[in-house]
Protein backbone atom coordinates (compact mmCIF):
# COMPACT_ATOMS: atom_id res chain seq x y z
CA UNK A 1 0.00 0.00 0.00
CA UNK A 2 1.31 3.42 -0.99
CA UNK A 3 0.38 6.44 1.10
CA UNK A 4 -1.57 8.59 0.67
CA UNK A 5 -4.13 6.17 -0.71
CA UNK A 6 -6.20 8.16 -3.19
CA UNK A 7 -9.82 7.07 -3.63
CA UNK A 8 -11.42 6.89 -7.04
CA UNK A 9 -14.79 8.61 -7.22
CA UNK A 10 -15.97 8.25 -10.79
CA UNK A 11 -13.30 9.79 -13.01
CA UNK A 12 -11.64 11.63 -10.12
CA UNK A 13 -8.90 10.68 -7.65
CA UNK A 14 -9.85 12.18 -4.30
CA UNK A 15 -7.42 12.67 -1.43
CA UNK A 16 -8.46 10.33 1.44
CA UNK A 17 -8.35 13.04 4.09
CA UNK A 18 -10.72 15.25 2.09
CA UNK A 19 -13.09 12.42 1.23
CA UNK A 20 -13.38 10.97 4.71
CA UNK A 21 -13.61 14.37 6.38
CA UNK A 22 -16.65 15.12 4.21
CA UNK A 23 -18.07 11.66 4.94
CA UNK A 24 -17.45 12.21 8.67
CA UNK A 25 -19.43 15.45 8.75
CA UNK A 26 -22.20 14.02 6.57
CA UNK A 27 -22.52 10.89 8.71
CA UNK A 28 -22.47 12.82 11.97
CA UNK A 29 -25.18 15.16 10.69
CA UNK A 30 -27.30 12.27 9.40
CA UNK A 31 -27.04 10.36 12.69
CA UNK A 32 -27.91 13.54 14.60
CA UNK A 33 -31.07 14.11 12.51
CA UNK A 34 -32.10 10.48 12.99
CA UNK A 35 -31.61 10.60 16.75
CA UNK A 36 -33.36 13.96 17.01
CA UNK A 37 -36.46 12.55 15.32
CA UNK A 38 -36.37 9.37 17.37
CA UNK A 39 -35.71 10.94 20.76
CA UNK A 40 -37.90 14.06 20.37
CA UNK A 41 -35.51 16.90 21.09
CA UNK A 42 -36.46 18.89 24.20
CA UNK A 43 -35.12 22.09 22.59
CA UNK A 44 -37.04 24.14 20.07
CA UNK A 45 -35.86 24.18 16.46
CA UNK A 46 -34.35 27.67 16.76
CA UNK A 47 -32.49 26.98 20.02
CA UNK A 48 -31.11 23.67 18.77
CA UNK A 49 -29.63 25.28 15.66
CA UNK A 50 -28.13 28.10 17.71
CA UNK A 51 -26.45 25.45 19.87
CA UNK A 52 -25.15 23.58 16.82
CA UNK A 53 -23.84 26.79 15.27
CA UNK A 54 -22.02 27.68 18.49
CA UNK A 55 -20.55 24.18 18.64
CA UNK A 56 -19.29 24.34 15.05
CA UNK A 57 -17.67 27.75 15.53
CA UNK A 58 -16.10 26.76 18.85
CA UNK A 59 -14.81 23.50 17.38
CA UNK A 60 -13.28 25.27 14.38
CA UNK A 61 -11.40 27.65 16.68
CA UNK A 62 -10.45 25.05 19.28
CA UNK A 63 -9.08 22.46 16.87
CA UNK A 64 -6.68 25.01 15.34
CA UNK A 65 -5.72 26.69 18.61
CA UNK A 66 -4.74 23.52 20.46
CA UNK A 67 -2.91 22.22 17.38
CA UNK A 68 -0.82 25.40 17.37
CA UNK A 69 -0.11 25.09 21.11
CA UNK A 70 0.88 21.46 20.59
CA UNK A 71 3.25 22.30 17.71
CA UNK A 72 4.22 25.98 18.09
CA UNK A 73 7.25 25.48 15.85
CA UNK A 74 5.01 24.62 12.87
CA UNK A 75 4.01 27.63 10.79
CA UNK A 76 0.72 26.12 9.59
CA UNK A 77 -0.36 23.48 12.12
CA UNK A 78 -3.16 21.09 11.33
CA UNK A 79 -6.18 20.33 13.49
CA UNK A 80 -6.78 18.26 16.59
CA UNK A 81 -10.02 16.54 17.54
CA UNK A 82 -9.38 17.20 21.23
CA UNK A 83 -9.22 20.94 20.63
CA UNK A 84 -12.37 20.76 18.54
CA UNK A 85 -14.31 18.99 21.30
CA UNK A 86 -13.08 21.36 24.00
CA UNK A 87 -13.74 24.44 21.89
CA UNK A 88 -17.22 23.17 21.05
CA UNK A 89 -18.05 22.46 24.68
CA UNK A 90 -17.12 25.92 25.92
CA UNK A 91 -18.72 27.69 22.95
CA UNK A 92 -21.98 25.85 23.59
CA UNK A 93 -21.91 26.64 27.30
CA UNK A 94 -21.34 30.32 26.48
CA UNK A 95 -24.23 30.29 23.99
CA UNK A 96 -26.52 28.60 26.51
CA UNK A 97 -25.87 31.34 29.05
CA UNK A 98 -26.62 34.01 26.45
CA UNK A 99 -29.81 32.22 25.35
CA UNK A 100 -30.97 31.45 28.89
CA UNK A 101 -30.87 27.66 28.37
CA UNK A 102 -30.46 25.91 31.72
CA UNK A 103 -30.89 22.30 30.61
CA UNK A 104 -28.16 20.05 29.20
CA UNK A 105 -28.10 19.89 25.40
CA UNK A 106 -25.33 17.47 24.45
CA UNK A 107 -26.86 14.00 24.53
CA UNK A 108 -28.03 14.17 20.91
CA UNK A 109 -24.50 15.04 19.82
CA UNK A 110 -22.42 12.39 21.63
CA UNK A 111 -23.01 9.47 19.26
CA UNK A 112 -22.88 11.55 16.04
CA UNK A 113 -19.57 13.12 17.10
CA UNK A 114 -18.10 9.72 18.01
CA UNK A 115 -19.21 8.26 14.67
CA UNK A 116 -17.81 11.23 12.78
CA UNK A 117 -14.42 10.93 14.48
CA UNK A 118 -14.26 7.21 13.67
CA UNK A 119 -14.92 7.82 9.97
CA UNK A 120 -12.52 10.75 9.87
CA UNK A 121 -9.75 8.58 11.28
CA UNK A 122 -9.98 6.33 8.22
CA UNK A 123 -8.88 9.32 6.16
CA UNK A 124 -6.10 10.07 8.64
CA UNK A 125 -4.79 6.51 8.31
CA UNK A 126 -4.96 6.45 4.50
CA UNK A 127 -3.18 9.81 4.30
CA UNK A 128 -0.10 8.37 6.02
CA UNK A 129 2.83 10.43 7.26
CA UNK A 130 1.56 13.69 5.78
CA UNK A 131 -1.37 13.70 8.22
CA UNK A 132 0.92 13.87 11.28
CA UNK A 133 -1.30 11.44 13.19
CA UNK A 134 0.88 8.33 12.87
CA UNK A 135 2.19 6.73 16.01
CA UNK A 136 5.72 6.19 17.25
CA UNK A 137 8.09 3.55 15.92
CA UNK A 138 7.21 0.03 17.01
CA UNK A 139 8.50 -3.50 16.49
CA UNK A 140 5.09 -5.02 17.24
CA UNK A 141 3.35 -7.03 14.48
CA UNK A 142 0.64 -4.36 14.25
CA UNK A 143 3.17 -1.79 13.04
CA UNK A 144 2.49 -0.18 9.65
CA UNK A 145 5.03 1.17 7.19
CA UNK A 146 3.54 4.46 6.00
CA UNK A 147 6.04 4.76 3.17
CA UNK A 148 9.44 5.53 4.71
CA UNK A 149 10.44 1.97 5.60
CA UNK A 150 9.74 2.45 9.34
CA UNK A 151 6.93 0.62 11.12
CA UNK A 152 4.78 2.79 13.37
CA UNK A 153 1.78 2.31 15.62
CA UNK A 154 -1.39 2.73 13.51
CA UNK A 155 -2.98 4.81 16.26
CA UNK A 156 -5.72 5.93 13.86
CA UNK A 157 -6.92 2.32 13.66
CA UNK A 158 -6.63 1.95 17.44
CA UNK A 159 -8.92 4.95 17.81
CA UNK A 160 -11.46 3.60 15.34
CA UNK A 161 -11.61 0.34 17.34
CA UNK A 162 -12.00 2.30 20.59
CA UNK A 163 -14.89 4.35 19.17
CA UNK A 164 -16.63 1.28 17.76
CA UNK A 165 -16.68 -0.08 21.32
CA UNK A 166 -17.65 3.26 22.87
CA UNK A 167 -20.63 4.02 20.60
CA UNK A 168 -22.80 1.03 21.64
CA UNK A 169 -21.86 1.74 25.26
CA UNK A 170 -23.14 5.31 24.86
CA UNK A 171 -26.35 4.05 23.25
CA UNK A 172 -26.98 1.69 26.16
CA UNK A 173 -26.10 4.29 28.79
CA UNK A 174 -28.37 6.91 27.19
CA UNK A 175 -31.45 4.74 27.80
CA UNK A 176 -30.86 4.64 31.56
CA UNK A 177 -28.94 7.81 32.38
CA UNK A 178 -29.96 9.51 35.61
CA UNK A 179 -29.56 13.09 34.42
CA UNK A 180 -29.91 14.74 31.04
CA UNK A 181 -26.49 15.49 29.58
CA UNK A 182 -24.71 12.53 31.14
CA UNK A 183 -24.32 10.68 27.83
CA UNK A 184 -22.33 13.52 26.32
CA UNK A 185 -20.29 13.87 29.49
CA UNK A 186 -19.53 10.13 29.41
CA UNK A 187 -18.40 10.50 25.81
CA UNK A 188 -16.16 13.48 26.63
CA UNK A 189 -14.67 11.79 29.69
CA UNK A 190 -14.05 8.53 27.83
CA UNK A 191 -12.48 10.20 24.81
CA UNK A 192 -10.22 12.47 26.88
CA UNK A 193 -9.04 9.51 28.96
CA UNK A 194 -8.42 7.51 25.79
CA UNK A 195 -6.35 10.29 24.25
CA UNK A 196 -4.18 10.60 27.34
CA UNK A 197 -3.29 6.91 26.99
CA UNK A 198 -2.97 6.58 23.20
CA UNK A 199 -1.02 9.81 22.77
CA UNK A 200 1.89 8.22 24.61
CA UNK A 201 2.22 6.18 21.42
CA UNK A 202 2.67 9.34 19.32
CA UNK A 203 5.76 11.49 18.81
CA UNK A 204 5.28 14.89 20.45
CA UNK A 205 6.92 17.79 22.21
CA UNK A 206 6.36 17.06 25.88
CA UNK A 207 6.37 18.98 29.15
CA UNK A 208 6.96 16.77 32.20
CA UNK A 209 6.24 13.79 29.97
CA UNK A 210 2.93 15.09 28.57
CA UNK A 211 2.06 16.76 25.28
CA UNK A 212 -0.13 19.86 25.16
CA UNK A 213 -3.00 17.71 23.93
CA UNK A 214 -2.64 15.33 26.86
CA UNK A 215 -2.50 18.24 29.31
CA UNK A 216 -5.70 19.61 27.80
CA UNK A 217 -7.31 16.19 28.26
CA UNK A 218 -6.22 16.06 31.92
CA UNK A 219 -7.72 19.51 32.51
CA UNK A 220 -11.01 18.38 30.97
CA UNK A 221 -11.09 15.29 33.19
CA UNK A 222 -10.61 17.57 36.21
CA UNK A 223 -13.42 19.77 34.85
CA UNK A 224 -15.72 16.72 34.70
CA UNK A 225 -14.48 15.07 37.89
CA UNK A 226 -17.68 15.64 39.87
CA UNK A 227 -19.79 14.40 36.97
CA UNK A 228 -17.60 11.35 36.52
CA UNK A 229 -18.08 10.37 40.17
CA UNK A 230 -21.85 10.77 39.88
CA UNK A 231 -22.04 8.90 36.56
CA UNK A 232 -19.95 6.05 37.95
CA UNK A 233 -22.30 5.71 40.89
CA UNK A 234 -25.32 5.85 38.59
CA UNK A 235 -23.86 3.06 36.46
CA UNK A 236 -23.62 0.89 39.55
CA UNK A 237 -27.34 0.91 40.17
CA UNK A 238 -28.91 4.32 40.57
CA UNK A 239 -32.38 4.92 39.18
CA UNK A 240 -32.86 5.79 35.54
CA UNK A 241 -34.21 9.19 34.57
CA UNK A 242 -37.69 7.80 34.11
CA UNK A 243 -37.64 6.04 37.48
CA UNK A 244 -36.33 9.17 39.17
CA UNK A 245 -39.20 11.25 37.74
CA UNK A 246 -41.79 8.76 38.96
CA UNK A 247 -40.27 8.46 42.43
Steps between C-alpha positions, in 0.01 A plus 500: 500500500631842401407802709305715457244258362293699252138391456340482159163672482382464143767654278666684789774405747405650835743549787396266787511771765263721300263217414471355848477840667196575283358154573562555873302824508223357282468187714505693826229734372288211371526309829413818691184557291397137548549512876325836526190359331509182705566657839281812461739784572405699811634820339308705248618504139651849530686431826638169375648661189650782705668235716630313195631821345682589822647150515626516141662841548657401832629174353653677200688738730595240760637241259740755347596668827598183685683370192709818499571469874599137448737584212597868538803450276276414202400801292171349380392236753220261421198424716440293810176328595564566869516874440185482291306323776623737770434808289152373416417429863593846624340677203174316564507579871557868418211497251271331752565774754425767240181321390384423854510121448541325835457139389773275359506484120777258405347153508383517138853587391708235681441208263513708178831657606647160591389354166640797311839470670516128419434561130740793490777283641477275194610799294778575748631144467483494119678836480808356672793706624373826352207501744729517806278257691718189468631340814853446624737236367412148609629147448159348575326299224229767477753757379432661161754635254351829381750530217840577654600144589430548874219317678285717725200452725183542289341708775226612260380139480529463878271800537246365253485174700461696825211705358326193359495364856403834655202576273283201604594571862372857460179374339437264791588760763273762340192283561559490876692817582398670823540858381465665162842575354678204656539315169699784349704535817576126492613537140724798582649331806562174314657667198726727707618204708562300183707778346717531809589131465532467121695823457791341684533296181545816290809715449452840664664790676444427867501692827559279805428202277169630360413667171281810488213285377536262793514791745180637349339158546609487866350845559171387346492191722548728802219720364270195485624335819180557698289376210719195455452402865123540471481313168709215639265466794198514270646221287524283809128502562343841540153560361452587136365840403152361454505324837631813669213708357241251622652470847 
